[in-house]
Amino acid sequence: MGGDFGPRSIVQASLACLNATPSLHLTLVGQPSLLEDLLGGQSAVDRARLTITPASEVITMDEKPAQALRNKPDASMRVALELLRDGKAQACVSAGNTGALMALSRYVLKTLPGIDRPAMVAAIPTQRGFCQLLDLGANVDCSAEHLLQFAVMGSVAAETLGIVRPRVALLNIGTEDIKGNQQVKLAATLLQKAPGINYIGFVEGDGLYRGEADVVVCDGFVGNILLKSSEGLATMIGQRIENLFRQSLASKVVGALALPLMRRLQADLAPARHNGASFLGLQGIVIKSHGSAGAEGFQSAINRALIEIQENLPKRLHGRLEDLLT
């Protein structure tokens, strides 16, 4: 029931995913009367694979995580996570309050053995394809040991997307060994000794976009700023290009000729196409959709959940952590 647009776009995305994946079954958690109104007129085939689980409370986007944890036992977000915990669902996808989702996920699902803190990871477009960046804001302050755990989780997540021996790097202010704060230097020492991790050293922000690594690790403070700055920069560049093409008749002609390429580029880099950050390190699959995502974006988040289900990501993570800790 959360997100900037409420359940409307979530319902639309759910129906689109059901039509695209015949084996898929979805459960919508929230206020039944509202959800039924949004589902009005859907085919019997769709409804046979779509159920509604009632939840009487909603966690608002500005609500503090601790308040949501204590005061709303029947919130749609919490009920959805409990379905996952009880084996009635294989993944939970939410566009709601990020802090509340993380707090409730840790409380309801617990973390995998060997993981102190879950991390948020998402795909970032690069010149060579995509890079898995984590943490994106779940953990503002991190130790070197936390960064090591993030590296392990990010490497396994990249493997589920078909990358063989993912190149893992630490985000830093330089590539030289003497650069960086104590936390990053200690994490580098740990990663150099970690079995099964293809650690390649430090990478700078521009190196991330050149595709120098498949997995880039940082604390949540840095990662969130990098993500939001990148989104803002991409939007600004797109708007400036559009404005340039409108300035004169000649530029309009050039713009018309370049339009197919521009549309292709926009489609490749569209946030909706890459929407869905995974909460790694939990005993269950939880995907956080951007709160402002529309139906197309939420559909991408559901598709990410499907990939992690098929790859049994929590089990793979558990196995890798056992190898690392023994």
C-alpha positions as CSV (number, residue, x, y, z in Angstrom):
1,M,0.0,0.0,0.0
2,G,3.0,2.3,0.2
3,G,4.9,4.3,-2.4
4,D,4.3,7.8,-3.8
5,F,1.4,6.6,-6.0
6,G,-0.2,4.1,-3.6
7,P,-1.4,0.7,-4.9
8,R,-2.6,1.7,-8.4
9,S,0.8,1.3,-10.2
10,I,1.5,-1.8,-8.1
11,V,-1.7,-3.5,-9.2
12,Q,-1.0,-2.6,-12.9
13,A,2.5,-4.0,-12.6
14,S,1.2,-7.2,-11.0
15,L,-1.2,-7.8,-13.7
16,A,1.4,-7.2,-16.4
17,C,3.8,-9.7,-14.7
18,L,1.0,-12.3,-14.5
19,N,0.3,-12.0,-18.2
20,A,4.0,-12.2,-19.0
21,T,4.8,-15.2,-16.7
22,P,2.2,-18.0,-16.7
23,S,3.7,-19.8,-13.8
24,L,3.6,-16.7,-11.5
25,H,1.3,-16.4,-8.5
26,L,1.1,-13.1,-6.7
27,T,-0.4,-11.9,-3.4
28,L,-1.4,-8.3,-2.9
29,V,-1.4,-7.3,0.8
30,G,-3.5,-4.3,1.9
31,Q,-7.0,-3.0,2.1
32,P,-9.2,-5.5,0.2
33,S,-12.0,-3.1,-0.9
34,L,-9.5,-0.7,-2.4
35,L,-7.6,-3.4,-4.2
36,E,-10.7,-5.0,-5.5
37,D,-11.8,-1.7,-7.0
38,L,-8.4,-1.4,-8.8
39,L,-8.7,-5.0,-10.0
40,G,-12.3,-4.6,-11.3
41,G,-12.9,-6.3,-14.7
42,Q,-9.8,-8.5,-14.7
43,S,-10.0,-11.9,-16.4
44,A,-10.6,-15.1,-14.4
45,V,-7.2,-16.4,-15.5
46,D,-5.5,-13.4,-13.9
47,R,-7.5,-13.6,-10.7
48,A,-6.9,-17.4,-10.4
49,R,-3.2,-16.5,-9.8
50,L,-3.8,-13.4,-7.8
51,T,-4.9,-13.3,-4.2
52,I,-5.5,-10.6,-1.7
53,T,-4.4,-10.8,1.9
54,P,-6.0,-8.2,4.2
55,A,-4.0,-5.7,6.2
56,S,-5.7,-2.8,8.0
57,E,-2.7,-0.5,8.5
58,V,-0.4,1.5,6.3
59,I,3.1,2.7,7.1
60,T,3.5,6.3,5.7
61,M,6.6,7.3,3.8
62,D,7.7,9.7,6.6
63,E,7.1,7.4,9.5
64,K,10.0,6.5,11.7
65,P,11.1,2.8,11.5
66,A,10.9,2.3,15.3
67,Q,7.3,3.6,15.3
68,A,6.3,1.3,12.5
69,L,7.9,-1.6,14.2
70,R,6.2,-1.0,17.6
71,N,2.8,0.5,16.7
72,K,1.6,-1.1,13.4
73,P,1.4,-4.9,13.8
74,D,-1.1,-5.2,10.9
75,A,0.7,-2.9,8.4
76,S,0.7,-4.2,4.9
77,M,4.5,-4.3,4.8
78,R,4.7,-6.3,8.0
79,V,2.0,-8.8,6.9
80,A,3.8,-9.3,3.6
81,L,7.1,-10.1,5.3
82,E,5.3,-12.5,7.7
83,L,3.9,-14.3,4.7
84,L,7.5,-14.7,3.4
85,R,8.7,-15.9,6.8
86,D,6.0,-18.5,7.1
87,G,6.7,-19.9,3.7
88,K,3.5,-18.6,2.1
89,A,5.5,-16.5,-0.3
90,Q,8.9,-16.7,-1.9
91,A,9.7,-13.0,-2.0
92,C,8.4,-9.6,-0.8
93,V,8.4,-6.6,-3.1
94,S,7.6,-3.2,-1.6
95,A,7.6,0.5,-2.7
96,G,7.1,1.7,0.8
97,N,9.2,3.4,3.5
98,T,12.8,2.2,3.0
99,G,13.8,2.5,6.7
100,A,10.7,0.7,7.9
101,L,11.1,-2.1,5.4
102,M,14.7,-2.7,6.5
103,A,13.8,-2.6,10.2
104,L,10.8,-4.9,9.7
105,S,12.8,-7.3,7.5
106,R,15.5,-7.6,10.1
107,Y,13.0,-8.2,12.8
108,V,10.7,-10.6,11.0
109,L,13.1,-12.5,8.8
110,K,16.4,-12.2,10.7
111,T,19.8,-12.1,9.0
112,L,21.8,-15.0,7.6
113,P,24.5,-16.4,9.9
114,G,27.6,-14.4,9.6
115,I,25.9,-11.3,8.4
116,D,25.7,-8.4,10.9
117,R,23.8,-6.0,8.7
118,P,21.8,-6.4,5.4
119,A,22.8,-4.2,2.5
120,M,20.9,-2.7,-0.4
121,V,22.2,-3.4,-3.9
122,A,21.1,-2.3,-7.3
123,A,22.4,-2.3,-10.9
124,I,24.1,0.8,-12.1
125,P,24.6,1.3,-15.9
126,T,28.2,1.5,-17.1
127,Q,30.0,1.7,-20.4
128,R,30.4,-2.1,-20.4
129,G,27.0,-3.1,-19.1
130,F,26.1,-2.9,-15.4
131,C,27.7,-2.8,-12.0
132,Q,26.2,-4.0,-8.7
133,L,26.6,-1.1,-6.2
134,L,26.2,-1.6,-2.5
135,D,25.4,-0.4,0.1
136,L,22.9,2.2,-1.1
137,G,21.8,3.6,2.2
138,A,20.8,0.9,4.6
139,N,24.0,1.3,6.7
140,V,25.4,4.8,7.0
141,D,28.3,3.8,9.3
142,C,30.2,0.6,8.5
143,S,33.2,-1.2,9.7
144,A,35.8,-2.9,7.5
145,E,34.2,-6.3,8.4
146,H,30.8,-5.0,7.2
147,L,32.4,-4.0,3.9
148,L,33.8,-7.5,3.6
149,Q,30.4,-9.0,4.1
150,F,28.9,-6.6,1.5
151,A,31.6,-7.7,-1.0
152,V,30.7,-11.4,-0.5
153,M,27.0,-10.6,-0.9
154,G,27.5,-8.4,-3.9
155,S,29.7,-11.0,-5.6
156,V,27.1,-13.7,-5.2
157,A,24.3,-11.4,-6.4
158,A,26.4,-10.6,-9.6
159,E,26.8,-14.4,-10.2
160,T,23.1,-14.9,-10.2
161,L,22.9,-12.4,-13.1
162,G,25.3,-14.6,-15.1
163,I,28.7,-12.9,-14.4
164,V,31.5,-15.4,-13.9
165,R,34.1,-14.5,-11.2
166,P,32.7,-11.0,-10.7
167,R,35.4,-8.3,-10.3
168,V,34.9,-6.8,-6.9
169,A,36.3,-3.3,-6.0
170,L,36.1,-0.9,-3.1
171,L,35.0,2.6,-3.9
172,N,37.7,5.1,-2.9
173,I,39.2,8.5,-3.6
174,G,42.1,7.0,-5.5
175,T,43.4,3.7,-6.8
176,E,46.7,3.8,-4.9
177,D,47.1,1.7,-1.8
178,I,47.9,4.7,0.3
179,K,44.6,6.5,-0.5
180,G,41.4,6.3,1.5
181,N,40.3,6.3,5.2
182,Q,41.2,3.7,7.7
183,Q,38.0,1.8,7.2
184,V,38.5,1.3,3.5
185,K,42.2,0.4,3.9
186,L,41.3,-2.3,6.5
187,A,38.6,-3.6,4.3
188,A,41.1,-3.9,1.4
189,T,43.4,-6.0,3.6
190,L,40.5,-8.3,4.5
191,L,39.4,-8.7,0.9
192,Q,42.9,-9.6,-0.3
193,K,42.7,-12.6,2.0
194,A,39.1,-13.6,1.4
195,P,38.7,-16.9,-0.4
196,G,36.5,-17.0,-3.5
197,I,36.4,-13.2,-4.0
198,N,37.9,-11.8,-7.1
199,Y,39.0,-8.6,-5.5
200,I,40.7,-6.2,-7.9
201,G,41.5,-3.3,-5.6
202,F,40.2,0.3,-5.4
203,V,38.1,2.0,-8.0
204,E,37.1,5.7,-8.2
205,G,33.7,7.1,-9.2
206,D,34.6,7.5,-12.8
207,G,36.0,4.0,-13.0
208,L,32.7,2.7,-11.8
209,Y,31.0,4.2,-14.9
210,R,33.8,2.9,-17.2
211,G,32.9,-0.6,-16.1
212,E,36.1,-1.4,-14.3
213,A,34.4,-3.6,-11.8
214,D,31.3,-5.8,-11.7
215,V,30.7,-5.1,-7.9
216,V,31.5,-1.9,-6.2
217,V,31.4,-1.7,-2.4
218,C,31.0,1.3,-0.1
219,D,29.2,2.3,3.0
220,G,25.5,3.4,2.7
221,F,26.3,7.1,3.2
222,V,28.6,7.3,0.2
223,G,26.5,4.9,-1.9
224,N,23.3,6.8,-1.4
225,I,24.9,10.1,-2.4
226,L,26.5,8.5,-5.4
227,L,23.2,7.0,-6.5
228,K,21.1,10.1,-6.1
229,S,23.8,12.3,-7.7
230,S,23.9,10.0,-10.7
231,E,20.1,10.0,-11.1
232,G,20.1,13.8,-10.9
233,L,23.0,14.2,-13.4
234,A,21.3,11.9,-15.9
235,T,18.1,13.8,-15.7
236,M,19.9,17.2,-16.1
237,I,21.9,16.0,-19.1
238,G,18.7,14.7,-20.8
239,Q,16.9,17.9,-20.2
240,R,19.7,20.0,-21.5
241,I,20.0,17.9,-24.7
242,E,16.3,18.3,-25.3
243,N,16.5,22.1,-24.8
244,L,19.4,22.3,-27.3
245,F,17.4,20.6,-29.9
246,R,14.6,23.2,-29.5
247,Q,16.8,26.3,-29.8
248,S,16.6,26.8,-33.6
249,L,15.3,25.4,-36.8
250,A,18.6,23.7,-37.6
251,S,18.8,22.2,-34.1
252,K,15.3,20.9,-34.5
253,V,16.2,19.2,-37.7
254,V,19.3,17.6,-36.1
255,G,17.1,16.6,-33.2
256,A,14.6,14.9,-35.4
257,L,17.4,12.9,-37.1
258,A,18.9,12.0,-33.7
259,L,15.5,11.1,-32.2
260,P,15.7,7.3,-32.7
261,L,19.1,7.1,-31.1
262,M,18.0,9.3,-28.2
263,R,15.0,7.2,-27.6
264,R,17.2,4.1,-27.6
265,L,19.6,5.6,-25.2
266,Q,16.8,6.8,-22.9
267,A,15.3,3.3,-22.9
268,D,18.7,1.7,-22.0
269,L,19.2,4.1,-19.1
270,A,15.6,4.5,-18.0
271,P,15.4,4.2,-14.2
272,A,12.2,2.1,-14.5
273,R,14.1,-0.6,-16.4
274,H,16.6,-1.1,-13.6
275,N,14.3,-0.4,-10.7
276,G,14.5,-2.7,-7.7
277,A,17.1,-2.8,-4.9
278,S,17.7,-6.1,-3.2
279,F,18.1,-6.4,0.5
280,L,21.0,-8.8,0.7
281,G,21.8,-10.8,3.9
282,L,18.3,-11.7,5.0
283,Q,16.8,-15.1,5.5
284,G,14.4,-14.3,2.6
285,I,14.2,-12.3,-0.6
286,V,13.1,-8.6,-0.2
287,I,13.1,-6.2,-3.0
288,K,12.7,-2.4,-2.5
289,S,11.1,-0.5,-5.4
290,H,11.7,3.2,-5.7
291,G,8.8,5.0,-4.1
292,S,8.2,7.1,-7.2
293,A,8.3,4.1,-9.6
294,G,5.3,3.7,-11.9
295,A,3.9,0.5,-13.2
296,E,6.8,-0.3,-15.5
297,G,9.3,0.3,-12.7
298,F,7.5,-1.9,-10.2
299,Q,7.3,-4.6,-12.8
300,S,11.1,-4.5,-13.0
301,A,11.3,-4.9,-9.2
302,I,9.0,-8.0,-9.4
303,N,11.2,-9.4,-12.2
304,R,14.3,-8.9,-10.0
305,A,12.6,-10.9,-7.3
306,L,11.8,-13.7,-9.8
307,I,15.5,-13.9,-10.7
308,E,16.5,-14.2,-7.1
309,I,13.9,-16.9,-6.5
310,Q,15.1,-18.9,-9.4
311,E,18.7,-18.6,-8.2
312,N,17.8,-19.3,-4.6
313,L,20.0,-16.3,-3.6
314,P,19.7,-16.6,0.2
315,K,20.8,-20.3,0.1
316,R,23.8,-19.4,-2.2
317,L,24.8,-16.6,0.1
318,H,24.6,-18.8,3.1
319,G,26.9,-21.4,1.4
320,R,29.4,-18.7,0.4
321,L,29.5,-17.3,3.9
322,E,30.1,-20.7,5.5
323,D,33.1,-21.1,3.1
324,L,34.4,-17.7,4.1
325,L,34.0,-18.1,7.9
326,T,35.4,-21.7,8.1
